[in-house]
Amino acid sequence: MTPSPPCLALENVSRDFGGLRAVGNVNLTIAPGERHVLIGPNGAGKTTLFHLISGELRATEGKIVLFGDDVTALAPHRRAARGIARTFQITNLFPNLTVMENVLLACEALERRTFSMLRLLSIQSMNQNSF
């Protein structure tokens, strides 16, 4: 049985902006089922690395491999079609909802059922009518 290729492999990935090296020679291998965290201070290159992986920025050097296929030269939409994309952190809350209702709404977004959010609205409506 041959082992499956890594989900993601970065080989000496770098990104320069003029004379500034924002990301330097990153090597990373993520196997199926693994989870990793990227930590560091502001300006350390974390966001730039995510831009490189997703294709929003081109690597100055190195190679990005997704499930065994070199995706270094692919545009972001081509990478997304293969299963890798990035999202942006959005911390907006609904000011008219309680903390619990905001959390429930976030949980509802994880369900694949259509209109599952209507249950939350029903709960909110029942809570308002019970006073």
Backbone atoms as SQL, in Angstrom:
CREATE TABLE atoms (id INTEGER PRIMARY KEY, chain TEXT, resi INTEGER, resn TEXT, atom TEXT, x REAL, y REAL, z REAL);
INSERT INTO atoms VALUES
  (1, 'A', 1, 'MET', 'N', 0.844, -1.179, 0.000),
  (2, 'A', 1, 'MET', 'CA', 0.000, 0.000, 0.000),
  (3, 'A', 1, 'MET', 'C', 0.890, 1.244, 0.000),
  (4, 'A', 2, 'THR', 'N', 0.755, 2.086, -1.011),
  (5, 'A', 2, 'THR', 'CA', 1.584, 3.282, -1.091),
  (6, 'A', 2, 'THR', 'C', 0.984, 4.378, -0.224),
  (7, 'A', 3, 'PRO', 'N', 1.846, 5.083, 0.504),
  (8, 'A', 3, 'PRO', 'CA', 1.329, 6.167, 1.352),
  (9, 'A', 3, 'PRO', 'C', 0.770, 7.298, 0.487),
  (10, 'A', 4, 'SER', 'N', -0.283, 7.939, 0.989),
  (11, 'A', 4, 'SER', 'CA', -0.859, 9.060, 0.242),
  (12, 'A', 4, 'SER', 'C', 0.068, 10.263, 0.347),
  (13, 'A', 5, 'PRO', 'N', 0.072, 11.102, -0.680),
  (14, 'A', 5, 'PRO', 'CA', 0.938, 12.279, -0.632),
  (15, 'A', 5, 'PRO', 'C', 0.437, 13.245, 0.432),
  (16, 'A', 6, 'PRO', 'N', 1.299, 14.146, 0.875),
  (17, 'A', 6, 'PRO', 'CA', 0.854, 15.162, 1.835),
  (18, 'A', 6, 'PRO', 'C', -0.275, 15.992, 1.241),
  (19, 'A', 7, 'CYS', 'N', -1.141, 16.478, 2.107),
  (20, 'A', 7, 'CYS', 'CA', -2.186, 17.406, 1.646),
  (21, 'A', 7, 'CYS', 'C', -1.541, 18.662, 1.084),
  (22, 'A', 8, 'LEU', 'N', -0.536, 19.135, 1.807),
  (23, 'A', 8, 'LEU', 'CA', 0.133, 20.371, 1.422),
  (24, 'A', 8, 'LEU', 'C', 1.610, 20.253, 1.730),
  (25, 'A', 9, 'ALA', 'N', 2.431, 20.670, 0.786),
  (26, 'A', 9, 'ALA', 'CA', 3.880, 20.691, 1.006),
  (27, 'A', 9, 'ALA', 'C', 4.432, 21.995, 0.445),
  (28, 'A', 10, 'LEU', 'N', 5.193, 22.682, 1.263),
  (29, 'A', 10, 'LEU', 'CA', 5.895, 23.884, 0.835),
  (30, 'A', 10, 'LEU', 'C', 7.379, 23.555, 0.822),
  (31, 'A', 11, 'GLU', 'N', 8.028, 23.859, -0.273),
  (32, 'A', 11, 'GLU', 'CA', 9.444, 23.558, -0.426),
  (33, 'A', 11, 'GLU', 'C', 10.212, 24.846, -0.696),
  (34, 'A', 12, 'ASN', 'N', 10.934, 25.314, 0.310),
  (35, 'A', 12, 'ASN', 'CA', 11.764, 26.528, 0.203),
  (36, 'A', 12, 'ASN', 'C', 10.992, 27.725, -0.345),
  (37, 'A', 13, 'VAL', 'N', 9.775, 27.926, 0.140),
  (38, 'A', 13, 'VAL', 'CA', 8.925, 29.022, -0.341),
  (39, 'A', 13, 'VAL', 'C', 9.388, 30.338, 0.270),
  (40, 'A', 14, 'SER', 'N', 9.600, 31.315, -0.594),
  (41, 'A', 14, 'SER', 'CA', 10.023, 32.654, -0.179),
  (42, 'A', 14, 'SER', 'C', 9.224, 33.696, -0.942),
  (43, 'A', 15, 'ARG', 'N', 9.143, 34.880, -0.344),
  (44, 'A', 15, 'ARG', 'CA', 8.524, 36.011, -1.023),
  (45, 'A', 15, 'ARG', 'C', 9.288, 37.270, -0.656),
  (46, 'A', 16, 'ASP', 'N', 9.754, 37.955, -1.687),
  (47, 'A', 16, 'ASP', 'CA', 10.464, 39.222, -1.519),
  (48, 'A', 16, 'ASP', 'C', 9.598, 40.360, -2.028),
  (49, 'A', 17, 'PHE', 'N', 9.670, 41.477, -1.332),
  (50, 'A', 17, 'PHE', 'CA', 9.075, 42.727, -1.787),
  (51, 'A', 17, 'PHE', 'C', 10.229, 43.706, -1.908),
  (52, 'A', 18, 'GLY', 'N', 10.761, 43.823, -3.118),
  (53, 'A', 18, 'GLY', 'CA', 11.959, 44.637, -3.300),
  (54, 'A', 18, 'GLY', 'C', 13.100, 44.036, -2.494),
  (55, 'A', 19, 'GLY', 'N', 13.705, 44.835, -1.617),
  (56, 'A', 19, 'GLY', 'CA', 14.807, 44.355, -0.792),
  (57, 'A', 19, 'GLY', 'C', 14.378, 43.682, 0.496),
  (58, 'A', 20, 'LEU', 'N', 13.073, 43.570, 0.736),
  (59, 'A', 20, 'LEU', 'CA', 12.563, 42.975, 1.971),
  (60, 'A', 20, 'LEU', 'C', 12.128, 41.539, 1.728),
  (61, 'A', 21, 'ARG', 'N', 12.679, 40.615, 2.470),
  (62, 'A', 21, 'ARG', 'CA', 12.241, 39.219, 2.405),
  (63, 'A', 21, 'ARG', 'C', 11.180, 39.024, 3.492),
  (64, 'A', 22, 'ALA', 'N', 9.923, 38.946, 3.059),
  (65, 'A', 22, 'ALA', 'CA', 8.808, 38.825, 4.001),
  (66, 'A', 22, 'ALA', 'C', 8.632, 37.395, 4.482),
  (67, 'A', 23, 'VAL', 'N', 8.899, 36.434, 3.615),
  (68, 'A', 23, 'VAL', 'CA', 8.829, 35.006, 3.942),
  (69, 'A', 23, 'VAL', 'C', 10.092, 34.379, 3.379),
  (70, 'A', 24, 'GLY', 'N', 10.803, 33.642, 4.214),
  (71, 'A', 24, 'GLY', 'CA', 12.085, 33.106, 3.773),
  (72, 'A', 24, 'GLY', 'C', 12.229, 31.605, 3.921),
  (73, 'A', 25, 'ASN', 'N', 12.343, 30.922, 2.795),
  (74, 'A', 25, 'ASN', 'CA', 12.661, 29.493, 2.717),
  (75, 'A', 25, 'ASN', 'C', 11.827, 28.631, 3.666),
  (76, 'A', 26, 'VAL', 'N', 10.511, 28.742, 3.560),
  (77, 'A', 26, 'VAL', 'CA', 9.618, 27.957, 4.410),
  (78, 'A', 26, 'VAL', 'C', 9.476, 26.548, 3.834),
  (79, 'A', 27, 'ASN', 'N', 9.693, 25.561, 4.691),
  (80, 'A', 27, 'ASN', 'CA', 9.468, 24.161, 4.365),
  (81, 'A', 27, 'ASN', 'C', 8.424, 23.635, 5.335),
  (82, 'A', 28, 'LEU', 'N', 7.368, 23.057, 4.800),
  (83, 'A', 28, 'LEU', 'CA', 6.262, 22.598, 5.617),
  (84, 'A', 28, 'LEU', 'C', 5.596, 21.435, 4.902),
  (85, 'A', 29, 'THR', 'N', 5.283, 20.396, 5.655),
  (86, 'A', 29, 'THR', 'CA', 4.545, 19.264, 5.110),
  (87, 'A', 29, 'THR', 'C', 3.389, 18.961, 6.042),
  (88, 'A', 30, 'ILE', 'N', 2.185, 18.916, 5.486),
  (89, 'A', 30, 'ILE', 'CA', 0.994, 18.609, 6.261),
  (90, 'A', 30, 'ILE', 'C', 0.366, 17.351, 5.683),
  (91, 'A', 31, 'ALA', 'N', 0.322, 16.308, 6.504),
  (92, 'A', 31, 'ALA', 'CA', -0.249, 15.026, 6.090),
  (93, 'A', 31, 'ALA', 'C', -1.766, 15.053, 6.270),
  (94, 'A', 32, 'PRO', 'N', -2.480, 14.165, 5.581),
  (95, 'A', 32, 'PRO', 'CA', -3.931, 14.087, 5.764),
  (96, 'A', 32, 'PRO', 'C', -4.285, 13.901, 7.237),
  (97, 'A', 33, 'GLY', 'N', -5.243, 14.691, 7.698),
  (98, 'A', 33, 'GLY', 'CA', -5.703, 14.599, 9.075),
  (99, 'A', 33, 'GLY', 'C', -4.925, 15.428, 10.074),
  (100, 'A', 34, 'GLU', 'N', -3.789, 15.962, 9.683),
  (101, 'A', 34, 'GLU', 'CA', -2.996, 16.783, 10.601),
  (102, 'A', 34, 'GLU', 'C', -3.548, 18.201, 10.671),
  (103, 'A', 35, 'ARG', 'N', -3.300, 18.832, 11.793),
  (104, 'A', 35, 'ARG', 'CA', -3.635, 20.242, 11.991),
  (105, 'A', 35, 'ARG', 'C', -2.386, 20.941, 12.488),
  (106, 'A', 36, 'HIS', 'N', -2.136, 22.117, 11.985),
  (107, 'A', 36, 'HIS', 'CA', -0.983, 22.906, 12.395),
  (108, 'A', 36, 'HIS', 'C', -1.455, 24.311, 12.734),
  (109, 'A', 37, 'VAL', 'N', -0.637, 25.005, 13.479),
  (110, 'A', 37, 'VAL', 'CA', -0.924, 26.387, 13.815),
  (111, 'A', 37, 'VAL', 'C', 0.289, 27.225, 13.421),
  (112, 'A', 38, 'LEU', 'N', 0.032, 28.417, 12.981),
  (113, 'A', 38, 'LEU', 'CA', 1.091, 29.344, 12.602),
  (114, 'A', 38, 'LEU', 'C', 0.989, 30.536, 13.530),
  (115, 'A', 39, 'ILE', 'N', 1.995, 30.722, 14.358),
  (116, 'A', 39, 'ILE', 'CA', 1.968, 31.821, 15.310),
  (117, 'A', 39, 'ILE', 'C', 3.199, 32.697, 15.127),
  (118, 'A', 40, 'GLY', 'N', 3.075, 33.935, 15.537),
  (119, 'A', 40, 'GLY', 'CA', 4.186, 34.867, 15.471),
  (120, 'A', 40, 'GLY', 'C', 3.684, 36.280, 15.658),
  (121, 'A', 41, 'PRO', 'N', 4.601, 37.191, 15.894),
  (122, 'A', 41, 'PRO', 'CA', 4.207, 38.586, 16.114),
  (123, 'A', 41, 'PRO', 'C', 3.743, 39.246, 14.820),
  (124, 'A', 42, 'ASN', 'N', 3.118, 40.399, 14.966),
  (125, 'A', 42, 'ASN', 'CA', 2.741, 41.181, 13.792),
  (126, 'A', 42, 'ASN', 'C', 3.971, 41.426, 12.932),
  (127, 'A', 43, 'GLY', 'N', 3.784, 41.284, 11.632),
  (128, 'A', 43, 'GLY', 'CA', 4.883, 41.535, 10.703),
  (129, 'A', 43, 'GLY', 'C', 5.792, 40.350, 10.482),
  (130, 'A', 44, 'ALA', 'N', 5.464, 39.191, 11.060),
  (131, 'A', 44, 'ALA', 'CA', 6.330, 38.018, 10.929),
  (132, 'A', 44, 'ALA', 'C', 6.173, 37.310, 9.589),
  (133, 'A', 45, 'GLY', 'N', 5.107, 37.618, 8.838),
  (134, 'A', 45, 'GLY', 'CA', 4.911, 37.008, 7.525),
  (135, 'A', 45, 'GLY', 'C', 3.811, 35.962, 7.474),
  (136, 'A', 46, 'LYS', 'N', 3.027, 35.838, 8.539),
  (137, 'A', 46, 'LYS', 'CA', 1.961, 34.819, 8.579),
  (138, 'A', 46, 'LYS', 'C', 0.938, 35.033, 7.461),
  (139, 'A', 47, 'THR', 'N', 0.418, 36.232, 7.349),
  (140, 'A', 47, 'THR', 'CA', -0.587, 36.521, 6.326),
  (141, 'A', 47, 'THR', 'C', 0.009, 36.386, 4.932),
  (142, 'A', 48, 'THR', 'N', 1.230, 36.828, 4.770),
  (143, 'A', 48, 'THR', 'CA', 1.899, 36.688, 3.470),
  (144, 'A', 48, 'THR', 'C', 2.013, 35.221, 3.093),
  (145, 'A', 49, 'LEU', 'N', 2.337, 34.368, 4.058),
  (146, 'A', 49, 'LEU', 'CA', 2.434, 32.935, 3.775),
  (147, 'A', 49, 'LEU', 'C', 1.084, 32.381, 3.334),
  (148, 'A', 50, 'PHE', 'N', 0.009, 32.782, 4.003),
  (149, 'A', 50, 'PHE', 'CA', -1.320, 32.334, 3.583),
  (150, 'A', 50, 'PHE', 'C', -1.657, 32.834, 2.183),
  (151, 'A', 51, 'HIS', 'N', -1.259, 34.060, 1.864),
  (152, 'A', 51, 'HIS', 'CA', -1.464, 34.588, 0.510),
  (153, 'A', 51, 'HIS', 'C', -0.691, 33.768, -0.518),
  (154, 'A', 52, 'LEU', 'N', 0.496, 33.322, -0.160),
  (155, 'A', 52, 'LEU', 'CA', 1.296, 32.499, -1.071),
  (156, 'A', 52, 'LEU', 'C', 0.643, 31.138, -1.297),
  (157, 'A', 53, 'ILE', 'N', 0.173, 30.524, -0.220),
  (158, 'A', 53, 'ILE', 'CA', -0.451, 29.205, -0.332),
  (159, 'A', 53, 'ILE', 'C', -1.719, 29.272, -1.172),
  (160, 'A', 54, 'SER', 'N', -2.517, 30.315, -0.973),
  (161, 'A', 54, 'SER', 'CA', -3.787, 30.438, -1.697),
  (162, 'A', 54, 'SER', 'C', -3.609, 30.975, -3.114),
  (163, 'A', 55, 'GLY', 'N', -2.441, 31.524, -3.428),
  (164, 'A', 55, 'GLY', 'CA', -2.184, 32.045, -4.764),
  (165, 'A', 55, 'GLY', 'C', -2.473, 33.529, -4.915),
  (166, 'A', 56, 'GLU', 'N', -2.876, 34.181, -3.829),
  (167, 'A', 56, 'GLU', 'CA', -3.123, 35.629, -3.898),
  (168, 'A', 56, 'GLU', 'C', -1.829, 36.375, -4.201),
  (169, 'A', 57, 'LEU', 'N', -0.718, 35.809, -3.758),
  (170, 'A', 57, 'LEU', 'CA', 0.618, 36.328, -4.089),
  (171, 'A', 57, 'LEU', 'C', 1.425, 35.200, -4.722),
  (172, 'A', 58, 'ARG', 'N', 2.327, 35.553, -5.603),
  (173, 'A', 58, 'ARG', 'CA', 3.233, 34.576, -6.215),
  (174, 'A', 58, 'ARG', 'C', 4.492, 34.457, -5.366),
  (175, 'A', 59, 'ALA', 'N', 4.972, 33.244, -5.222),
  (176, 'A', 59, 'ALA', 'CA', 6.223, 33.025, -4.503),
  (177, 'A', 59, 'ALA', 'C', 7.381, 33.537, -5.356),
  (178, 'A', 60, 'THR', 'N', 8.331, 34.181, -4.701),
  (179, 'A', 60, 'THR', 'CA', 9.550, 34.597, -5.391),
  (180, 'A', 60, 'THR', 'C', 10.407, 33.371, -5.691),
  (181, 'A', 61, 'GLU', 'N', 10.411, 32.436, -4.752),
  (182, 'A', 61, 'GLU', 'CA', 11.156, 31.176, -4.896),
  (183, 'A', 61, 'GLU', 'C', 10.342, 30.063, -4.262),
  (184, 'A', 62, 'GLY', 'N', 10.660, 28.833, -4.646),
  (185, 'A', 62, 'GLY', 'CA', 10.081, 27.674, -3.997),
  (186, 'A', 62, 'GLY', 'C', 8.922, 27.064, -4.744),
  (187, 'A', 63, 'LYS', 'N', 8.343, 26.046, -4.109),
  (188, 'A', 63, 'LYS', 'CA', 7.293, 25.255, -4.741),
  (189, 'A', 63, 'LYS', 'C', 6.202, 24.947, -3.727),
  (190, 'A', 64, 'ILE', 'N', 4.941, 24.998, -4.183),
  (191, 'A', 64, 'ILE', 'CA', 3.779, 24.678, -3.364),
  (192, 'A', 64, 'ILE', 'C', 3.083, 23.496, -4.015),
  (193, 'A', 65, 'VAL', 'N', 2.949, 22.414, -3.252),
  (194, 'A', 65, 'VAL', 'CA', 2.398, 21.166, -3.774),
  (195, 'A', 65, 'VAL', 'C', 1.143, 20.815, -2.982),
  (196, 'A', 66, 'LEU', 'N', 0.050, 20.578, -3.705),
  (197, 'A', 66, 'LEU', 'CA', -1.228, 20.239, -3.097),
  (198, 'A', 66, 'LEU', 'C', -1.621, 18.838, -3.553),
  (199, 'A', 67, 'PHE', 'N', -1.718, 17.908, -2.602),
  (200, 'A', 67, 'PHE', 'CA', -2.060, 16.510, -2.902),
  (201, 'A', 67, 'PHE', 'C', -1.209, 15.942, -4.033),
  (202, 'A', 68, 'GLY', 'N', 0.081, 16.259, -4.013),
  (203, 'A', 68, 'GLY', 'CA', 1.020, 15.712, -4.986),
  (204, 'A', 68, 'GLY', 'C', 1.151, 16.495, -6.274),
  (205, 'A', 69, 'ASP', 'N', 0.321, 17.518, -6.482),
  (206, 'A', 69, 'ASP', 'CA', 0.373, 18.324, -7.705),
  (207, 'A', 69, 'ASP', 'C', 0.980, 19.689, -7.413),
  (208, 'A', 70, 'ASP', 'N', 1.918, 20.093, -8.254),
  (209, 'A', 70, 'ASP', 'CA', 2.543, 21.412, -8.115),
  (210, 'A', 70, 'ASP', 'C', 1.522, 22.473, -8.517),
  (211, 'A', 71, 'VAL', 'N', 1.153, 23.335, -7.569),
  (212, 'A', 71, 'VAL', 'CA', 0.178, 24.390, -7.834),
  (213, 'A', 71, 'VAL', 'C', 0.816, 25.778, -7.776),
  (214, 'A', 72, 'THR', 'N', 2.126, 25.821, -7.734),
  (215, 'A', 72, 'THR', 'CA', 2.844, 27.084, -7.558),
  (216, 'A', 72, 'THR', 'C', 2.425, 28.148, -8.569),
  (217, 'A', 73, 'ALA', 'N', 2.232, 27.754, -9.807),
  (218, 'A', 73, 'ALA', 'CA', 1.919, 28.724, -10.862),
  (219, 'A', 73, 'ALA', 'C', 0.422, 28.913, -11.082),
  (220, 'A', 74, 'LEU', 'N', -0.420, 28.189, -10.349),
  (221, 'A', 74, 'LEU', 'CA', -1.866, 28.293, -10.571),
  (222, 'A', 74, 'LEU', 'C', -2.452, 29.551, -9.940),
  (223, 'A', 75, 'ALA', 'N', -3.455, 30.098, -10.604),
  (224, 'A', 75, 'ALA', 'CA', -4.192, 31.256, -10.084),
  (225, 'A', 75, 'ALA', 'C', -5.029, 30.826, -8.879),
  (226, 'A', 76, 'PRO', 'N', -5.434, 31.787, -8.051),
  (227, 'A', 76, 'PRO', 'CA', -6.227, 31.442, -6.865),
  (228, 'A', 76, 'PRO', 'C', -7.483, 30.624, -7.159),
  (229, 'A', 77, 'HIS', 'N', -8.204, 30.962, -8.225),
  (230, 'A', 77, 'HIS', 'CA', -9.437, 30.219, -8.521),
  (231, 'A', 77, 'HIS', 'C', -9.145, 28.789, -8.949),
  (232, 'A', 78, 'ARG', 'N', -7.996, 28.558, -9.567),
  (233, 'A', 78, 'ARG', 'CA', -7.600, 27.187, -9.942),
  (234, 'A', 78, 'ARG', 'C', -7.226, 26.387, -8.696),
  (235, 'A', 79, 'ARG', 'N', -6.577, 27.038, -7.754),
  (236, 'A', 79, 'ARG', 'CA', -6.238, 26.365, -6.490),
  (237, 'A', 79, 'ARG', 'C', -7.506, 26.064, -5.697),
  (238, 'A', 80, 'ALA', 'N', -8.438, 27.000, -5.704),
  (239, 'A', 80, 'ALA', 'CA', -9.699, 26.789, -4.985),
  (240, 'A', 80, 'ALA', 'C', -10.446, 25.588, -5.566),
  (241, 'A', 81, 'ALA', 'N', -10.422, 25.448, -6.883),
  (242, 'A', 81, 'ALA', 'CA', -11.083, 24.307, -7.522),
  (243, 'A', 81, 'ALA', 'C', -10.444, 22.984, -7.106),
  (244, 'A', 82, 'ARG', 'N', -9.183, 23.038, -6.699),
  (245, 'A', 82, 'ARG', 'CA', -8.492, 21.822, -6.237),
  (246, 'A', 82, 'ARG', 'C', -8.621, 21.618, -4.735),
  (247, 'A', 83, 'GLY', 'N', -9.218, 22.596, -4.058),
  (248, 'A', 83, 'GLY', 'CA', -9.511, 22.393, -2.644),
  (249, 'A', 83, 'GLY', 'C', -8.776, 23.276, -1.666),
  (250, 'A', 84, 'ILE', 'N', -8.072, 24.295, -2.140),
  (251, 'A', 84, 'ILE', 'CA', -7.400, 25.175, -1.186),
  (252, 'A', 84, 'ILE', 'C', -7.747, 26.629, -1.485),
  (253, 'A', 85, 'ALA', 'N', -8.170, 27.304, -0.446),
  (254, 'A', 85, 'ALA', 'CA', -8.504, 28.723, -0.552),
  (255, 'A', 85, 'ALA', 'C', -8.398, 29.307, 0.844),
  (256, 'A', 86, 'ARG', 'N', -8.465, 30.568, 0.931),
  (257, 'A', 86, 'ARG', 'CA', -8.409, 31.198, 2.247),
  (258, 'A', 86, 'ARG', 'C', -9.668, 31.998, 2.473),
  (259, 'A', 87, 'THR', 'N', -9.983, 32.164, 3.728),
  (260, 'A', 87, 'THR', 'CA', -11.091, 33.019, 4.109),
  (261, 'A', 87, 'THR', 'C', -10.519, 34.125, 4.968),
  (262, 'A', 88, 'PHE', 'N', -11.296, 35.142, 5.171),
  (263, 'A', 88, 'PHE', 'CA', -10.839, 36.260, 5.965),
  (264, 'A', 88, 'PHE', 'C', -11.571, 36.257, 7.292),
  (265, 'A', 89, 'GLN', 'N', -10.867, 36.641, 8.322),
  (266, 'A', 89, 'GLN', 'CA', -11.458, 36.693, 9.650),
  (267, 'A', 89, 'GLN', 'C', -12.470, 37.822, 9.692),
  (268, 'A', 90, 'ILE', 'N', -13.691, 37.463, 10.009),
  (269, 'A', 90, 'ILE', 'CA', -14.752, 38.458, 10.125),
  (270, 'A', 90, 'ILE', 'C', -15.286, 38.374, 11.550),
  (271, 'A', 91, 'THR', 'N', -15.201, 39.453, 12.262),
  (272, 'A', 91, 'THR', 'CA', -15.603, 39.424, 13.666),
  (273, 'A', 91, 'THR', 'C', -16.876, 40.221, 13.920),
  (274, 'A', 92, 'ASN', 'N', -17.661, 40.422, 12.874),
  (275, 'A', 92, 'ASN', 'CA', -18.903, 41.167, 13.043),
  (276, 'A', 92, 'ASN', 'C', -19.927, 40.319, 13.782),
  (277, 'A', 93, 'LEU', 'N', -20.611, 40.937, 14.701),
  (278, 'A', 93, 'LEU', 'CA', -21.706, 40.295, 15.409),
  (279, 'A', 93, 'LEU', 'C', -22.995, 40.986, 15.026),
  (280, 'A', 94, 'PHE', 'N', -24.095, 40.327, 15.294),
  (281, 'A', 94, 'PHE', 'CA', -25.390, 40.945, 15.080),
  (282, 'A', 94, 'PHE', 'C', -25.760, 41.654, 16.378),
  (283, 'A', 95, 'PRO', 'N', -25.750, 42.985, 16.392),
  (284, 'A', 95, 'PRO', 'CA', -25.942, 43.730, 17.646),
  (285, 'A', 95, 'PRO', 'C', -27.301, 43.522, 18.301),
  (286, 'A', 96, 'ASN', 'N', -28.308, 43.140, 17.532),
  (287, 'A', 96, 'ASN', 'CA', -29.641, 42.940, 18.118),
  (288, 'A', 96, 'ASN', 'C', -29.827, 41.542, 18.694),
  (289, 'A', 97, 'LEU', 'N', -28.832, 40.663, 18.524),
  (290, 'A', 97, 'LEU', 'CA', -28.915, 39.313, 19.067),
  (291, 'A', 97, 'LEU', 'C', -28.092, 39.225, 20.346),
  (292, 'A', 98, 'THR', 'N', -28.469, 38.308, 21.214),
  (293, 'A', 98, 'THR', 'CA', -27.691, 38.076, 22.428),
  (294, 'A', 98, 'THR', 'C', -26.403, 37.350, 22.066),
  (295, 'A', 99, 'VAL', 'N', -25.496, 37.236, 23.015),
  (296, 'A', 99, 'VAL', 'CA', -24.259, 36.489, 22.791),
  (297, 'A', 99, 'VAL', 'C', -24.601, 35.060, 22.392),
  (298, 'A', 100, 'MET', 'N', -25.523, 34.439, 23.138),
  (299, 'A', 100, 'MET', 'CA', -25.921, 33.063, 22.840),
  (300, 'A', 100, 'MET', 'C', -26.491, 32.934, 21.426),
  (301, 'A', 101, 'GLU', 'N', -27.311, 33.880, 21.020),
  (302, 'A', 101, 'GLU', 'CA', -27.902, 33.827, 19.683),
  (303, 'A', 101, 'GLU', 'C', -26.839, 34.006, 18.605),
  (304, 'A', 102, 'ASN', 'N', -25.841, 34.859, 18.835),
  (305, 'A', 102, 'ASN', 'CA', -24.738, 35.009, 17.889),
  (306, 'A', 102, 'ASN', 'C', -23.961, 33.705, 17.761),
  (307, 'A', 103, 'VAL', 'N', -23.709, 33.045, 18.889),
  (308, 'A', 103, 'VAL', 'CA', -22.982, 31.769, 18.863),
  (309, 'A', 103, 'VAL', 'C', -23.813, 30.711, 18.148),
  (310, 'A', 104, 'LEU', 'N', -25.106, 30.639, 18.450),
  (311, 'A', 104, 'LEU', 'CA', -25.979, 29.671, 17.785),
  (312, 'A', 104, 'LEU', 'C', -26.031, 29.910, 16.273),
  (313, 'A', 105, 'LEU', 'N', -26.054, 31.158, 15.884),
  (314, 'A', 105, 'LEU', 'CA', -26.075, 31.488, 14.461),
  (315, 'A', 105, 'LEU', 'C', -24.799, 30.999, 13.780),
  (316, 'A', 106, 'ALA', 'N', -23.662, 31.171, 14.438),
  (317, 'A', 106, 'ALA', 'CA', -22.400, 30.683, 13.884),
  (318, 'A', 106, 'ALA', 'C', -22.429, 29.162, 13.757),
  (319, 'A', 107, 'CYS', 'N', -22.991, 28.499, 14.761),
  (320, 'A', 107, 'CYS', 'CA', -23.101, 27.034, 14.708),
  (321, 'A', 107, 'CYS', 'C', -24.037, 26.601, 13.589),
  (322, 'A', 108, 'GLU', 'N', -25.101, 27.324, 13.400),
  (323, 'A', 108, 'GLU', 'CA', -26.055, 26.993, 12.337),
  (324, 'A', 108, 'GLU', 'C', -25.394, 27.079, 10.961),
  (325, 'A', 109, 'ALA', 'N', -24.454, 27.966, 10.812),
  (326, 'A', 109, 'ALA', 'CA', -23.785, 28.129, 9.520),
  (327, 'A', 109, 'ALA', 'C', -22.993, 26.888, 9.136),
  (328, 'A', 110, 'LEU', 'N', -22.669, 26.045, 10.103),
  (329, 'A', 110, 'LEU', 'CA', -21.915, 24.826, 9.820),
  (330, 'A', 110, 'LEU', 'C', -22.786, 23.707, 9.269),
  (331, 'A', 111, 'GLU', 'N', -24.091, 23.811, 9.452),
  (332, 'A', 111, 'GLU', 'CA', -24.996, 22.769, 8.976),
  (333, 'A', 111, 'GLU', 'C', -25.228, 22.914, 7.482),
  (334, 'A', 112, 'ARG', 'N', -25.399, 21.793, 6.817),
  (335, 'A', 112, 'ARG', 'CA', -25.584, 21.792, 5.375),
  (336, 'A', 112, 'ARG', 'C', -27.055, 21.908, 4.967),
  (337, 'A', 113, 'ARG', 'N', -27.946, 21.858, 5.923),
  (338, 'A', 113, 'ARG', 'CA', -29.363, 21.924, 5.593),
  (339, 'A', 113, 'ARG', 'C', -29.756, 23.338, 5.179),
  (340, 'A', 114, 'THR', 'N', -30.642, 23.417, 4.238),
  (341, 'A', 114, 'THR', 'CA', -31.134, 24.709, 3.774),
  (342, 'A', 114, 'THR', 'C', -32.104, 25.288, 4.801),
  (343, 'A', 115, 'PHE', 'N', -32.014, 26.561, 5.022),
  (344, 'A', 115, 'PHE', 'CA', -32.908, 27.302, 5.898),
  (345, 'A', 115, 'PHE', 'C', -32.853, 26.843, 7.351),
  (346, 'A', 116, 'SER', 'N', -31.775, 26.215, 7.786),
  (347, 'A', 116, 'SER', 'CA', -31.683, 25.793, 9.181),
  (348, 'A', 116, 'SER', 'C', -31.647, 27.003, 10.112),
  (349, 'A', 117, 'MET', 'N', -31.263, 28.151, 9.576),
  (350, 'A', 117, 'MET', 'CA', -31.192, 29.371, 10.364),
  (351, 'A', 117, 'MET', 'C', -32.577, 29.820, 10.837),
  (352, 'A', 118, 'LEU', 'N', -33.610, 29.368, 10.173),
  (353, 'A', 118, 'LEU', 'CA', -34.955, 29.774, 10.560),
  (354, 'A', 118, 'LEU', 'C', -35.297, 29.330, 11.974),
  (355, 'A', 119, 'ARG', 'N', -34.690, 28.231, 12.433),
  (356, 'A', 119, 'ARG', 'CA', -34.933, 27.784, 13.805),
  (357, 'A', 119, 'ARG', 'C', -34.470, 28.835, 14.796),
  (358, 'A', 120, 'LEU', 'N', -33.303, 29.436, 14.544),
  (359, 'A', 120, 'LEU', 'CA', -32.793, 30.479, 15.436),
  (360, 'A', 120, 'LEU', 'C', -33.739, 31.667, 15.466),
  (361, 'A', 121, 'LEU', 'N', -34.221, 32.042, 14.305),
  (362, 'A', 121, 'LEU', 'CA', -35.146, 33.172, 14.258),
  (363, 'A', 121, 'LEU', 'C', -36.422, 32.844, 15.016),
  (364, 'A', 122, 'SER', 'N', -36.857, 31.586, 14.942),
  (365, 'A', 122, 'SER', 'CA', -38.039, 31.170, 15.698),
  (366, 'A', 122, 'SER', 'C', -37.767, 31.234, 17.190),
  (367, 'A', 123, 'ILE', 'N', -36.586, 30.788, 17.594),
  (368, 'A', 123, 'ILE', 'CA', -36.204, 30.836, 19.008),
  (369, 'A', 123, 'ILE', 'C', -36.185, 32.282, 19.483),
  (370, 'A', 124, 'GLN', 'N', -35.570, 33.156, 18.674),
  (371, 'A', 124, 'GLN', 'CA', -35.496, 34.561, 19.044),
  (372, 'A', 124, 'GLN', 'C', -36.906, 35.157, 19.172),
  (373, 'A', 125, 'SER', 'N', -37.771, 34.824, 18.241),
  (374, 'A', 125, 'SER', 'CA', -39.121, 35.325, 18.262),
  (375, 'A', 125, 'SER', 'C', -39.869, 34.832, 19.505),
  (376, 'A', 126, 'MET', 'N', -39.686, 33.558, 19.853),
  (377, 'A', 126, 'MET', 'CA', -40.330, 33.011, 21.052),
  (378, 'A', 126, 'MET', 'C', -39.819, 33.701, 22.305),
  (379, 'A', 127, 'ASN', 'N', -38.515, 33.954, 22.351),
  (380, 'A', 127, 'ASN', 'CA', -37.935, 34.626, 23.528),
  (381, 'A', 127, 'ASN', 'C', -38.472, 36.035, 23.682),
  (382, 'A', 128, 'GLN', 'N', -38.630, 36.755, 22.580),
  (383, 'A', 128, 'GLN', 'CA', -39.140, 38.116, 22.657),
  (384, 'A', 128, 'GLN', 'C', -40.604, 38.140, 23.064),
  (385, 'A', 129, 'ASN', 'N', -41.349, 37.126, 22.622),
  (386, 'A', 129, 'ASN', 'CA', -42.781, 37.092, 22.929),
  (387, 'A', 129, 'ASN', 'C', -43.064, 36.566, 24.328),
  (388, 'A', 130, 'SER', 'N', -42.063, 36.008, 25.001),
  (389, 'A', 130, 'SER', 'CA', -42.324, 35.425, 26.306),
  (390, 'A', 130, 'SER', 'C', -42.226, 36.458, 27.438),
  (391, 'A', 131, 'PHE', 'N', -41.871, 37.681, 27.127),
  (392, 'A', 131, 'PHE', 'CA', -41.750, 38.702, 28.181),
  (393, 'A', 131, 'PHE', 'C', -43.016, 39.489, 28.330);
